[in-house]
Amino acid sequence: MIRDDGERTMLFDLDMAIQRLNQDAPDHPTAVQFTGIYHNLLRRWAGA
């Protein structure tokens, strides 16, 4: 879906950080914000 290796790596790293945050602090509002950023980047880079 994401052709650029660097963009794909950043999304993977962000996703891993979101998962760790959800494990360490379930329902933390920052996790919701990061998840929104992740999805916005995914939409932007998948459409390029």
Buried (B, 14 or more C-beta within 10 A) or exposed (E): EBEEEEBEEBBEEBBEEBEEBBEEEEEEEEBEEBBEEBEEBBEEBEEE
